[in-house]
Amino acid sequence: MDQSICPRFEKAISIMNKRWTTLIIYQLLEGSQRFCEIESSIGVSGRVLSERLKDLEKEGIVKRSVYDETPVRIEYSLTSKGESLKPALDQIQSWAENWIETSE
Amino acid sequence: MDQSICPRFEKAISIMNKRWTTLIIYQLLEGSQRFCEIESSIGVSGRVLSERLKDLEKEGIVKRSVYDETPVRIEYSLTSKGESLKPALDQIQSWAENWIETSE
């Protein structure tokens, strides 16, 4: 790896490093979802989920869509940048499954 | 991703998250090297490199071999666990190259 890659690589890792972030991304890989659906699927508190979704929106990884219905429907989905994380997450997951002890 | 994977995944990310760690692993993917070779190749301070190598040894990712010569030769190399990180690092690097701005 070229050393000039380092800051971008570190940025990528720092995004993934926040607790729940990768579970949220995995959840959204299944398709767009409402806030309460993500909340109940991964068992994260509403406060933390709200923070993480805002972070991920800011990073351009998650998109928030507001549908003008009654009541208003709000859905979260992955952008192309978010979906492109799948191969990296899969590889880390696979390494962790093979090499990290559950007891750790 | 199953939620039970989460702690192992987080552990994997936390290992990679330390500054210089991934550069050290990339460097050692080329083969075993002496301390001073790694030091000069990636431009890290001796103090930090020494800390990181100890961390990576403790995680079972790097192996330290002492050869009984005069003067004693000490070389660092990746274990199988360490070498298995390559696909994950490559995927993160590729995502970062495509999606992270250099200015960030």
Backbone of each chain as ProteinMPNN parsed JSONL, in Angstrom:
{"seq_chain_A": "MDQSICPRFEKAISIMNKRWTTLIIYQLLEGSQRFCEIESSIGVSGRVLSERLKDLEKEGIVKRSVYDETPVRIEYSLTSKGESLKPALDQIQSWAENWIETSE", "coords_chain_A": {"N_chain_A": [[0.847, -1.207, 0.0], [0.591, 2.118, -0.916], [1.988, 4.863, 0.823], [0.604, 7.245, 0.646], [-1.992, 6.518, 0.489], [-2.725, 6.091, 2.993], [-4.124, 8.157, 4.729], [-6.737, 8.143, 3.612], [-7.474, 5.493, 3.85], [-7.424, 5.289, 6.619], [-9.488, 7.03, 7.239], [-11.649, 5.599, 6.173], [-11.638, 3.332, 7.834], [-12.137, 4.599, 10.253], [-14.748, 5.441, 9.963], [-16.101, 2.996, 9.878], [-15.541, 2.114, 12.358], [-17.161, 3.049, 14.405], [-19.456, 2.11, 16.908], [-22.255, 0.06, 16.07], [-22.461, 1.067, 13.506], [-21.67, -0.613, 11.32], [-23.53, -2.676, 11.557], [-25.894, -1.289, 11.02], [-25.437, -0.578, 8.358], [-25.282, -3.164, 7.197], [-27.921, -3.942, 7.671], [-29.32, -2.153, 6.052], [-28.471, -2.968, 3.592], [-30.269, -4.78, 2.797], [-32.315, -3.342, 1.728], [-34.337, -0.3, 1.501], [-35.466, 1.179, 4.56], [-37.691, 2.019, 7.286], [-37.163, 4.133, 10.159], [-38.066, 2.9, 12.593], [-38.081, 0.244, 11.863], [-35.377, -0.411, 11.435], [-34.45, 0.092, 13.989], [-35.821, -1.874, 15.569], [-34.898, -4.196, 14.352], [-32.093, -4.389, 14.771], [-31.831, -3.853, 17.412], [-30.911, -1.469, 18.613], [-30.663, 1.553, 20.541], [-33.021, 4.231, 20.131], [-31.95, 6.814, 20.305], [-29.174, 6.487, 19.83], [-29.27, 5.297, 17.3], [-30.358, 7.361, 15.795], [-28.307, 9.277, 15.931], [-26.208, 7.864, 14.607], [-27.325, 7.499, 12.064], [-27.435, 10.106, 11.19], [-24.683, 10.744, 11.129], [-23.889, 8.939, 9.12], [-25.358, 9.861, 6.977], [-24.109, 12.323, 6.635], [-21.626, 11.472, 5.806], [-22.273, 10.622, 3.341], [-23.139, 8.064, 2.948], [-25.545, 7.01, 3.706], [-28.904, 7.614, 2.672], [-31.659, 9.766, 3.214], [-35.009, 9.63, 2.668], [-37.944, 11.482, 2.146], [-41.317, 10.909, 1.967], [-44.172, 12.341, 0.653], [-46.755, 11.708, 2.121], [-49.769, 10.882, 3.976], [-49.826, 9.562, 7.141], [-46.641, 11.344, 6.948], [-44.054, 9.573, 5.285], [-40.916, 8.334, 6.07], [-37.901, 7.151, 4.845], [-34.864, 5.22, 5.057], [-31.968, 4.599, 3.147], [-29.203, 2.953, 1.429], [-26.64, 4.805, -0.218], [-24.845, 4.75, -3.381], [-22.201, 4.825, -2.611], [-22.441, 3.764, -0.041], [-23.434, 1.175, -0.592], [-21.258, 0.116, -1.872], [-19.585, -0.613, 0.109], [-20.033, -3.198, 0.819], [-18.378, -5.52, -0.118], [-15.994, -5.074, 1.351], [-16.87, -5.113, 4.044], [-17.838, -7.725, 4.131], [-15.451, -9.179, 3.81], [-14.015, -8.461, 6.129], [-15.706, -9.46, 8.046], [-15.605, -12.176, 7.458], [-12.901, -12.746, 7.975], [-12.882, -12.16, 10.73], [-14.659, -14.087, 11.693], [-13.172, -16.388, 11.228], [-10.828, -16.019, 12.686], [-11.02, -14.558, 15.098], [-11.546, -15.104, 18.49], [-14.586, -16.029, 20.086], [-14.795, -15.562, 22.745], [-13.3, -13.348, 23.275]], "CA_chain_A": [[0.0, 0.0, 0.0], [1.306, 3.385, -0.966], [1.756, 5.621, 2.044], [-0.349, 8.327, 0.393], [-3.315, 5.937, 0.678], [-2.956, 5.966, 4.425], [-5.192, 8.961, 5.336], [-8.049, 7.707, 3.12], [-7.71, 4.205, 4.484], [-7.746, 5.564, 8.027], [-10.828, 7.614, 7.267], [-12.585, 4.495, 5.949], [-11.68, 2.531, 9.055], [-12.734, 5.372, 11.35], [-16.203, 5.416, 9.749], [-16.605, 1.665, 10.241], [-15.167, 1.793, 13.739], [-18.171, 3.45, 15.385], [-20.344, 1.028, 17.289], [-23.539, -0.067, 15.38], [-22.425, 1.547, 12.125], [-21.659, -1.68, 10.335], [-24.815, -3.396, 11.625], [-26.877, -0.456, 10.309], [-25.176, -0.731, 6.918], [-25.723, -4.513, 6.822], [-29.376, -3.948, 7.69], [-29.825, -1.4, 4.893], [-28.139, -3.689, 2.353], [-31.478, -5.532, 2.414], [-33.262, -2.435, 1.089], [-34.641, 0.881, 2.314], [-36.259, 0.86, 5.746], [-38.048, 3.1, 8.198], [-36.397, 4.23, 11.401], [-38.481, 1.914, 13.603], [-37.711, -1.092, 11.387], [-33.95, -0.606, 11.744], [-34.366, 0.086, 15.453], [-36.217, -3.155, 16.154], [-34.121, -5.3, 13.775], [-30.752, -4.569, 15.335], [-31.884, -3.681, 18.859], [-30.14, -0.308, 19.043], [-31.562, 2.558, 21.1], [-33.424, 5.262, 19.178], [-31.043, 7.957, 20.385], [-27.922, 6.14, 19.149], [-29.564, 5.084, 15.883], [-30.541, 8.68, 15.195], [-26.95, 9.846, 15.786], [-25.45, 7.138, 13.587], [-27.894, 7.756, 10.74], [-26.994, 11.463, 10.817], [-23.266, 10.616, 10.745], [-23.779, 8.216, 7.844], [-25.859, 10.793, 5.956], [-23.055, 13.326, 6.444], [-20.553, 10.814, 5.052], [-22.767, 10.26, 2.015], [-23.291, 6.608, 2.89], [-26.98, 6.75, 3.851], [-29.781, 8.644, 2.115], [-32.936, 9.865, 3.915], [-36.034, 10.063, 1.707], [-39.211, 11.851, 2.761], [-42.409, 10.734, 1.019], [-45.265, 13.246, 1.015], [-47.989, 10.965, 2.324], [-50.325, 11.168, 5.299], [-48.747, 10.415, 7.686], [-45.391, 11.404, 6.167], [-43.236, 8.358, 5.385], [-39.475, 8.626, 5.948], [-37.147, 5.902, 4.714], [-33.415, 5.31, 4.946], [-31.399, 3.599, 2.238], [-27.79, 3.175, 1.152], [-26.227, 5.419, -1.489], [-23.884, 3.867, -4.067], [-21.013, 4.777, -1.744], [-22.757, 2.835, 1.04], [-23.528, -0.202, -1.092], [-19.921, -0.335, -2.271], [-18.854, -1.116, 1.287], [-20.355, -4.6, 1.096], [-17.262, -6.472, -0.203], [-15.047, -4.849, 2.445], [-17.486, -5.618, 5.275], [-17.874, -9.188, 4.041], [-14.099, -9.719, 4.036], [-13.652, -8.301, 7.542], [-16.547, -10.407, 8.78], [-15.106, -13.514, 7.231], [-11.652, -12.854, 8.742], [-13.22, -12.181, 12.158], [-15.258, -15.395, 11.984], [-12.144, -17.418, 11.208], [-9.636, -15.788, 13.496], [-11.234, -13.932, 16.394], [-12.248, -15.966, 19.431], [-15.846, -15.451, 20.576], [-14.63, -15.188, 24.151], [-12.556, -12.087, 23.399]], "C_chain_A": [[0.879, 1.252, 0.0], [0.988, 4.185, 0.29], [0.731, 6.733, 1.855], [-1.792, 7.836, 0.535], [-3.731, 6.037, 2.144], [-4.091, 6.835, 4.99], [-6.585, 8.537, 4.873], [-8.445, 6.378, 3.75], [-8.142, 4.409, 5.935], [-9.139, 6.155, 8.182], [-11.888, 6.507, 7.114], [-12.748, 3.664, 7.222], [-12.378, 3.302, 10.179], [-14.262, 5.453, 11.204], [-16.77, 4.087, 10.261], [-16.435, 1.373, 11.721], [-16.235, 2.152, 14.768], [-19.158, 2.321, 15.643], [-21.688, 1.145, 16.56], [-23.464, 0.296, 13.899], [-22.509, 0.413, 11.122], [-22.947, -2.499, 10.374], [-25.905, -2.609, 10.887], [-26.694, -0.617, 8.803], [-25.621, -2.114, 6.439], [-27.241, -4.575, 6.731], [-29.929, -3.277, 6.421], [-29.437, -2.044, 3.558], [-29.335, -4.509, 1.876], [-32.512, -4.663, 1.724], [-33.612, -1.289, 2.026], [-35.612, 0.52, 3.438], [-36.6, 2.109, 6.537], [-37.213, 3.019, 9.468], [-36.748, 3.095, 12.372], [-38.145, 0.486, 13.176], [-36.25, -1.392, 11.705], [-33.789, -0.776, 13.246], [-34.695, -1.296, 16.028], [-35.381, -4.31, 15.596], [-32.792, -5.488, 14.48], [-30.711, -4.297, 16.834], [-31.01, -2.561, 19.39], [-31.125, 0.717, 19.617], [-31.847, 3.645, 20.051], [-32.455, 6.436, 19.138], [-29.757, 7.68, 19.596], [-28.167, 5.959, 17.648], [-29.697, 6.415, 15.155], [-29.192, 9.37, 14.951], [-26.195, 9.209, 14.629], [-25.979, 7.43, 12.176], [-27.488, 9.155, 10.264], [-25.534, 11.458, 10.375], [-23.139, 10.024, 9.341], [-24.33, 9.045, 6.69], [-24.78, 11.809, 5.597], [-21.905, 12.758, 5.621], [-21.003, 10.421, 3.647], [-22.982, 8.771, 1.84], [-24.769, 6.214, 2.971], [-27.777, 7.925, 3.283], [-31.116, 8.599, 2.869], [-33.966, 10.389, 2.918], [-37.351, 10.32, 2.423], [-40.304, 11.744, 1.706], [-43.632, 11.508, 1.519], [-46.601, 12.497, 1.072], [-48.592, 11.399, 3.658], [-50.534, 9.85, 6.04], [-47.487, 10.35, 6.822], [-44.581, 10.116, 6.37], [-41.772, 8.736, 5.166], [-38.727, 7.303, 5.887], [-35.652, 6.163, 4.558], [-32.927, 4.225, 3.997], [-29.917, 3.91, 2.032], [-27.609, 3.915, -0.163], [-25.314, 4.412, -2.201], [-22.623, 3.724, -3.234], [-21.224, 3.774, -0.607], [-22.787, 1.4, 0.555], [-22.16, -0.761, -1.464], [-19.098, -0.84, -1.094], [-19.034, -2.615, 1.5], [-19.157, -5.566, 0.993], [-16.256, -6.314, 0.94], [-15.605, -5.406, 3.76], [-17.517, -7.143, 5.285], [-16.505, -9.8, 4.344], [-13.686, -9.594, 5.495], [-14.426, -9.313, 8.383], [-15.987, -11.824, 8.665], [-13.78, -13.736, 7.986], [-11.966, -12.998, 10.226], [-13.807, -13.536, 12.561], [-14.194, -16.477, 12.092], [-11.096, -17.261, 12.297], [-9.867, -15.156, 14.85], [-12.051, -14.874, 17.285], [-13.513, -15.272, 19.921], [-15.683, -14.931, 21.996], [-13.979, -13.83, 24.327], [-13.479, -10.892, 23.565]], "O_chain_A": [[1.785, 1.401, 0.82], [-0.148, 4.183, 0.764], [0.059, 7.122, 2.81], [-2.71, 8.643, 0.683], [-4.915, 6.062, 2.48], [-4.959, 6.299, 5.679], [-7.526, 8.568, 5.666], [-9.597, 6.17, 4.13], [-9.092, 3.788, 6.413], [-9.871, 5.833, 9.118], [-12.887, 6.486, 7.833], [-13.865, 3.34, 7.627], [-13.125, 2.717, 10.964], [-14.98, 5.526, 12.201], [-17.773, 4.054, 10.975], [-17.1, 0.497, 12.273], [-16.224, 1.625, 15.88], [-19.631, 1.664, 14.715], [-22.213, 2.253, 16.446], [-24.317, -0.124, 13.118], [-23.31, 0.456, 10.189], [-23.409, -2.968, 9.334], [-26.744, -3.2, 10.206], [-27.665, -0.773, 8.063], [-26.264, -2.231, 5.395], [-27.785, -5.193, 5.816], [-30.874, -3.769, 5.805], [-30.003, -1.709, 2.517], [-29.414, -4.886, 0.707], [-33.49, -5.182, 1.186], [-33.235, -1.298, 3.198], [-36.473, -0.344, 3.273], [-35.899, 3.12, 6.472], [-36.641, 1.98, 9.798], [-35.867, 2.418, 12.902], [-37.946, -0.386, 14.022], [-35.917, -2.478, 12.181], [-33.083, -1.67, 13.713], [-33.958, -1.825, 16.86], [-35.172, -5.304, 16.291], [-32.396, -6.619, 14.763], [-29.671, -4.487, 17.466], [-30.436, -2.669, 20.474], [-32.291, 0.745, 19.222], [-31.009, 3.932, 19.196], [-32.173, 6.986, 18.074], [-29.308, 8.509, 18.804], [-27.371, 6.412, 16.825], [-29.208, 6.574, 14.037], [-28.971, 9.968, 13.898], [-25.62, 9.897, 13.785], [-25.21, 7.586, 11.227], [-27.229, 9.362, 9.079], [-25.179, 12.084, 9.377], [-22.397, 10.525, 8.497], [-23.841, 8.953, 5.564], [-24.56, 12.12, 4.427], [-21.283, 13.473, 4.834], [-20.198, 9.938, 2.851], [-23.006, 8.269, 0.716], [-25.19, 5.217, 2.383], [-27.371, 9.081, 3.402], [-31.644, 7.519, 3.133], [-33.803, 11.485, 2.382], [-37.819, 9.492, 3.204], [-40.236, 12.406, 0.67], [-44.064, 11.344, 2.66], [-47.452, 12.636, 0.194], [-47.994, 12.192, 4.385], [-51.369, 9.059, 5.6], [-47.3, 9.405, 6.056], [-44.442, 9.633, 7.494], [-41.438, 9.388, 4.177], [-38.888, 6.443, 6.753], [-35.233, 7.181, 4.007], [-33.4, 3.089, 4.03], [-29.435, 4.98, 2.404], [-28.348, 3.675, -1.118], [-25.046, 3.336, -1.666], [-22.042, 2.642, -3.154], [-20.312, 3.027, -0.25], [-22.237, 0.508, 1.201], [-21.932, -1.968, -1.38], [-18.034, -1.43, -1.283], [-18.291, -3.235, 2.26], [-18.932, -6.353, 1.913], [-15.725, -7.306, 1.441], [-14.895, -6.088, 4.499], [-17.256, -7.774, 6.309], [-16.407, -10.808, 5.044], [-13.075, -10.509, 6.047], [-13.886, -9.934, 9.299], [-15.91, -12.563, 9.647], [-13.572, -14.8, 8.569], [-11.392, -13.849, 10.906], [-13.497, -14.066, 13.628], [-14.288, -17.373, 12.931], [-10.539, -18.248, 12.777], [-8.975, -15.211, 15.696], [-13.103, -15.373, 16.885], [-13.511, -14.062, 20.147], [-16.35, -13.978, 22.4], [-14.083, -13.22, 25.392], [-13.008, -9.76, 23.683]]}, "seq_chain_B": "MDQSICPRFEKAISIMNKRWTTLIIYQLLEGSQRFCEIESSIGVSGRVLSERLKDLEKEGIVKRSVYDETPVRIEYSLTSKGESLKPALDQIQSWAENWIETSE", "coords_chain_B": {"N_chain_B": [[-25.768, -9.545, 8.385], [-25.367, -11.496, 11.191], [-26.275, -10.62, 14.513], [-24.715, -11.687, 16.52], [-22.234, -11.793, 15.475], [-21.243, -9.338, 15.779], [-19.479, -8.514, 18.108], [-17.03, -9.801, 17.444], [-16.501, -8.768, 14.94], [-16.237, -6.078, 15.621], [-13.971, -6.229, 17.185], [-12.091, -6.951, 15.25], [-12.111, -4.649, 13.637], [-11.223, -2.83, 15.526], [-8.603, -3.591, 15.907], [-7.485, -3.0, 13.412], [-7.804, -0.326, 13.435], [-5.894, 1.172, 14.724], [-3.426, 3.623, 14.362], [-0.897, 3.26, 11.848], [-0.905, 0.491, 12.012], [-2.074, -0.964, 9.851], [-0.396, -0.24, 7.759], [1.992, -1.371, 8.623], [1.297, -4.085, 8.514], [0.801, -4.339, 5.743], [3.4, -3.862, 4.858], [4.758, -6.079, 5.864], [3.555, -8.078, 4.445], [5.094, -8.4, 2.275], [7.1, -10.016, 3.061], [9.325, -11.374, 5.628], [10.904, -9.044, 7.837], [13.504, -6.94, 9.208], [13.484, -4.872, 12.17], [14.553, -2.253, 11.645], [14.268, -2.096, 8.924], [11.488, -2.058, 8.467], [10.908, 0.256, 9.853], [12.275, 2.259, 8.337], [11.032, 1.946, 5.88], [8.309, 2.649, 6.124], [8.382, 4.982, 7.485], [7.818, 5.453, 10.208], [8.044, 6.318, 13.684], [10.568, 4.88, 15.826], [9.732, 4.318, 18.425], [6.898, 4.198, 18.3], [6.606, 2.162, 16.38], [7.689, -0.002, 17.729], [5.832, -0.315, 19.841], [3.482, -0.949, 18.335], [4.249, -3.325, 17.048], [4.489, -4.991, 19.238], [1.802, -5.01, 20.138], [0.646, -6.274, 17.904], [1.915, -8.705, 17.929], [0.851, -9.712, 20.311], [-1.772, -10.009, 19.524], [-1.495, -12.126, 17.899], [-0.879, -11.747, 15.255], [1.5, -10.901, 14.213], [4.745, -12.338, 14.071], [7.704, -12.773, 15.946], [10.965, -13.499, 15.27], [13.948, -14.829, 16.522], [17.234, -15.088, 15.519], [20.006, -17.024, 16.142], [22.672, -15.658, 15.69], [25.804, -13.883, 15.13], [26.114, -10.502, 14.909], [23.108, -10.973, 16.879], [20.199, -11.776, 14.986], [17.072, -10.346, 14.425], [13.87, -10.888, 13.267], [10.732, -9.829, 11.871], [7.591, -11.19, 11.026], [4.52, -12.055, 9.269], [1.951, -13.999, 10.813], [-0.214, -16.818, 9.979], [-2.726, -15.879, 10.58], [-2.295, -13.146, 10.363], [-1.577, -12.904, 7.624], [-3.96, -13.601, 6.496], [-5.45, -11.343, 6.609], [-5.14, -9.878, 4.331], [-7.079, -9.899, 2.055], [-9.241, -8.464, 3.208], [-8.066, -5.982, 3.888], [-7.314, -5.143, 1.343], [-9.835, -4.773, 0.146], [-10.939, -2.713, 1.702], [-9.111, -0.728, 1.155], [-9.514, -0.401, -1.569], [-12.171, 0.507, -1.62], [-11.821, 2.912, -0.224], [-10.122, 4.282, -1.947], [-11.821, 4.721, -4.088], [-13.947, 6.186, -3.019], [-13.375, 7.966, -0.925], [-12.516, 11.298, -0.409], [-9.423, 12.871, -1.147], [-8.89, 15.194, 0.136], [-10.136, 15.098, 2.547]], "CA_chain_B": [[-24.834, -10.011, 9.407], [-25.971, -11.87, 12.456], [-25.821, -9.733, 15.579], [-23.708, -12.347, 17.337], [-20.95, -11.528, 14.827], [-20.855, -7.974, 16.096], [-18.29, -8.31, 18.937], [-15.831, -10.227, 16.731], [-16.3, -7.777, 13.888], [-15.736, -4.864, 16.272], [-12.596, -6.505, 17.594], [-11.287, -6.891, 14.031], [-11.99, -3.245, 13.251], [-10.433, -2.096, 16.52], [-7.193, -3.897, 15.645], [-7.052, -2.264, 12.216], [-8.052, 1.101, 13.602], [-4.744, 1.875, 15.289], [-2.588, 4.248, 13.358], [0.286, 2.535, 11.378], [-1.056, -0.956, 12.037], [-2.299, -1.556, 8.525], [0.821, -0.054, 6.956], [2.955, -2.389, 9.074], [0.865, -5.37, 7.951], [1.092, -4.288, 4.301], [4.842, -3.966, 4.683], [5.179, -7.454, 6.167], [3.021, -8.982, 3.42], [6.185, -8.605, 1.305], [8.031, -11.0, 3.617], [9.83, -11.012, 6.958], [11.813, -7.895, 7.815], [14.056, -6.465, 10.474], [12.888, -3.663, 12.725], [15.005, -1.023, 10.982], [13.745, -2.09, 7.551], [10.098, -1.593, 8.551], [11.001, 1.642, 10.31], [12.631, 3.195, 7.267], [10.111, 1.811, 4.74], [7.029, 3.345, 6.285], [8.596, 6.294, 8.081], [7.192, 5.552, 11.531], [9.08, 6.45, 14.717], [10.943, 3.618, 16.444], [8.939, 4.097, 19.624], [5.556, 3.759, 17.897], [6.713, 0.869, 15.71], [7.911, -1.006, 18.771], [4.517, -0.518, 20.481], [2.562, -1.62, 17.418], [4.681, -4.703, 16.825], [4.119, -5.738, 20.449], [0.343, -5.215, 20.058], [0.33, -7.234, 16.852], [2.38, -10.009, 18.439], [-0.122, -10.142, 21.316], [-2.979, -10.421, 18.798], [-1.176, -13.307, 17.088], [-0.856, -11.347, 13.846], [2.913, -10.796, 13.837], [5.638, -13.266, 14.77], [9.059, -12.25, 16.112], [11.9, -14.628, 15.27], [15.314, -14.468, 16.908], [18.198, -16.028, 14.956], [21.203, -17.064, 16.975], [23.872, -15.349, 14.91], [26.544, -12.788, 15.76], [25.185, -10.169, 15.993], [21.792, -11.623, 16.839], [19.307, -11.224, 13.974], [15.662, -10.444, 14.825], [13.006, -10.549, 12.134], [9.29, -9.839, 12.078], [6.833, -11.685, 9.873], [3.102, -12.269, 9.56], [1.448, -15.346, 11.037], [-1.318, -17.104, 9.047], [-3.802, -14.944, 10.939], [-1.932, -11.85, 9.789], [-1.661, -12.948, 6.154], [-5.372, -13.721, 6.102], [-6.078, -10.024, 6.586], [-4.917, -9.205, 3.058], [-8.285, -9.59, 1.254], [-10.036, -7.416, 3.858], [-7.353, -4.707, 3.726], [-7.403, -4.765, -0.071], [-11.183, -4.286, -0.137], [-11.111, -1.398, 2.329], [-8.275, 0.201, 0.398], [-10.151, -0.143, -2.858], [-13.327, 1.365, -1.345], [-11.325, 4.236, 0.16], [-9.601, 4.931, -3.157], [-12.928, 5.119, -4.948], [-15.016, 6.964, -2.411], [-12.96, 8.972, 0.059], [-11.788, 12.416, -1.009], [-8.075, 13.041, -0.586], [-8.861, 16.416, 0.952], [-10.743, 14.879, 3.868]], "C_chain_B": [[-25.603, -10.339, 10.669], [-25.413, -10.979, 13.568], [-24.722, -10.341, 16.439], [-22.306, -12.154, 16.749], [-20.369, -10.207, 15.335], [-19.587, -7.836, 16.963], [-16.992, -8.713, 18.223], [-15.473, -9.226, 15.628], [-15.678, -6.51, 14.484], [-14.293, -5.018, 16.723], [-11.658, -6.389, 16.383], [-11.04, -5.435, 13.63], [-11.098, -2.494, 14.249], [-8.939, -2.379, 16.37], [-6.677, -3.038, 14.487], [-7.073, -0.752, 12.421], [-6.851, 1.874, 14.132], [-3.838, 2.388, 14.188], [-1.32, 3.408, 13.106], [0.073, 1.029, 11.285], [-1.189, -1.543, 10.633], [-1.084, -1.365, 7.621], [1.885, -1.09, 7.338], [2.587, -3.756, 8.478], [1.14, -5.413, 6.447], [2.578, -4.492, 4.035], [5.298, -5.416, 4.868], [4.596, -8.476, 5.194], [4.088, -9.264, 2.366], [7.201, -9.634, 1.8], [8.584, -10.513, 4.95], [10.883, -9.914, 6.841], [12.342, -7.588, 9.205], [13.365, -5.171, 10.883], [13.259, -2.418, 11.92], [14.506, -0.939, 9.541], [12.303, -1.58, 7.523], [10.098, -0.106, 8.883], [11.271, 2.592, 9.15], [11.653, 3.11, 6.093], [8.854, 2.643, 4.925], [7.166, 4.666, 7.025], [7.87, 6.5, 9.405], [8.324, 5.673, 12.565], [9.336, 5.092, 15.362], [10.072, 3.283, 17.648], [7.552, 3.544, 19.268], [5.614, 2.38, 17.241], [6.876, -0.255, 16.737], [6.606, -1.344, 19.505], [3.591, -1.345, 19.593], [2.936, -3.072, 17.207], [4.341, -5.568, 18.036], [2.621, -6.028, 20.469], [0.017, -6.335, 19.08], [0.817, -8.642, 17.211], [1.358, -10.577, 19.411], [-1.412, -10.639, 20.652], [-2.739, -11.66, 17.946], [-1.126, -13.015, 15.604], [0.581, -11.272, 13.323], [3.731, -11.764, 14.686], [7.041, -12.67, 14.807], [10.0, -13.442, 16.189], [13.303, -14.134, 15.587], [16.262, -15.518, 16.361], [19.523, -15.904, 15.696], [22.463, -16.885, 16.127], [24.659, -14.289, 15.665], [26.728, -11.678, 14.719], [23.832, -10.863, 15.806], [20.904, -10.949, 15.789], [17.862, -11.435, 14.429], [14.799, -10.032, 13.637], [11.535, -10.662, 12.503], [8.607, -10.344, 10.817], [5.368, -11.847, 10.27], [2.848, -13.741, 9.876], [0.373, -15.621, 9.973], [-2.483, -16.157, 9.308], [-3.548, -13.565, 10.321], [-2.079, -11.832, 8.27], [-3.098, -13.014, 5.666], [-6.091, -12.379, 6.084], [-6.002, -9.351, 5.215], [-6.199, -8.9, 2.262], [-9.128, -8.471, 1.862], [-9.379, -6.046, 3.675], [-7.451, -4.216, 2.289], [-8.772, -4.176, -0.403], [-11.424, -2.907, 0.478], [-10.322, -0.347, 1.552], [-8.948, 0.591, -0.908], [-11.384, 0.758, -2.681], [-12.864, 2.793, -1.053], [-10.801, 5.004, -1.057], [-10.718, 5.474, -4.033], [-13.826, 6.179, -4.334], [-14.591, 8.028, -1.417], [-12.142, 10.053, -0.647], [-10.42, 12.559, -0.34], [-8.029, 14.216, 0.381], [-9.386, 16.18, 2.363], [-9.698, 14.574, 4.924]], "O_chain_B": [[-26.4, -9.533, 11.149], [-24.233, -10.628, 13.565], [-23.902, -9.626, 17.016], [-21.308, -12.333, 17.448], [-19.156, -9.998, 15.318], [-18.686, -7.092, 16.576], [-15.97, -8.045, 18.377], [-14.307, -8.89, 15.42], [-14.729, -5.947, 13.937], [-13.498, -4.08, 16.658], [-10.578, -5.806, 16.476], [-9.913, -5.042, 13.327], [-10.315, -1.628, 13.858], [-8.107, -1.521, 16.664], [-5.603, -2.439, 14.559], [-6.442, -0.001, 11.678], [-6.794, 3.096, 14.003], [-3.529, 1.688, 13.223], [-0.729, 2.897, 14.058], [0.796, 0.352, 10.554], [-0.5, -2.5, 10.28], [-0.777, -2.235, 6.805], [2.588, -1.616, 6.475], [3.453, -4.488, 7.999], [1.653, -6.408, 5.937], [2.964, -5.203, 3.107], [6.131, -5.911, 4.109], [5.076, -9.607, 5.118], [3.998, -10.256, 1.642], [8.064, -10.072, 1.039], [8.34, -9.376, 5.352], [11.648, -9.864, 5.878], [11.732, -7.919, 10.222], [12.755, -4.477, 10.069], [12.391, -1.625, 11.556], [14.34, 0.154, 9.0], [11.939, -0.773, 6.668], [9.38, 0.684, 8.27], [10.588, 3.604, 8.993], [11.46, 4.097, 5.383], [8.383, 3.276, 3.979], [6.187, 5.395, 7.181], [7.37, 7.589, 9.686], [9.431, 5.184, 12.338], [8.437, 4.254, 15.439], [9.716, 2.126, 17.871], [7.092, 2.562, 19.851], [4.77, 1.526, 17.512], [6.269, -1.319, 16.614], [6.313, -2.513, 19.758], [2.992, -2.321, 20.044], [2.073, -3.95, 17.186], [3.956, -6.728, 17.891], [2.205, -7.145, 20.776], [-0.778, -7.227, 19.377], [0.198, -9.638, 16.838], [1.029, -11.762, 19.358], [-2.06, -11.562, 21.145], [-3.671, -12.187, 17.339], [-1.306, -13.913, 14.781], [0.845, -11.542, 12.151], [3.444, -11.978, 15.864], [7.512, -12.124, 13.81], [9.858, -14.297, 17.063], [13.785, -13.161, 15.007], [16.133, -16.699, 16.682], [20.074, -14.814, 15.848], [23.21, -17.832, 15.883], [24.23, -13.841, 16.728], [27.435, -11.888, 13.733], [23.477, -11.28, 14.703], [20.853, -9.722, 15.701], [17.467, -12.549, 14.773], [14.981, -8.954, 13.071], [11.146, -11.481, 13.336], [8.979, -9.986, 9.699], [5.02, -11.786, 11.449], [3.46, -14.625, 9.276], [0.081, -14.75, 9.154], [-3.141, -15.692, 8.377], [-4.465, -12.912, 9.824], [-2.623, -10.889, 7.695], [-3.42, -12.549, 4.573], [-7.219, -12.285, 5.598], [-6.708, -8.376, 4.959], [-6.393, -7.762, 1.836], [-9.666, -7.63, 1.142], [-10.051, -5.069, 3.346], [-7.645, -3.026, 2.041], [-8.867, -3.197, -1.144], [-12.036, -2.041, -0.146], [-10.795, 0.765, 1.321], [-8.952, 1.757, -1.3], [-11.617, 1.659, -3.486], [-13.435, 3.758, -1.561], [-11.008, 6.211, -1.182], [-10.592, 6.537, -4.64], [-14.408, 6.988, -5.056], [-15.383, 8.914, -1.097], [-11.201, 9.758, -1.385], [-10.283, 12.389, 0.871], [-7.234, 14.235, 1.32], [-9.115, 16.967, 3.27], [-10.04, 14.364, 6.088]]}, "name": "protein", "num_of_chains": 2, "seq": "MDQSICPRFEKAISIMNKRWTTLIIYQLLEGSQRFCEIESSIGVSGRVLSERLKDLEKEGIVKRSVYDETPVRIEYSLTSKGESLKPALDQIQSWAENWIETSEMDQSICPRFEKAISIMNKRWTTLIIYQLLEGSQRFCEIESSIGVSGRVLSERLKDLEKEGIVKRSVYDETPVRIEYSLTSKGESLKPALDQIQSWAENWIETSE"}
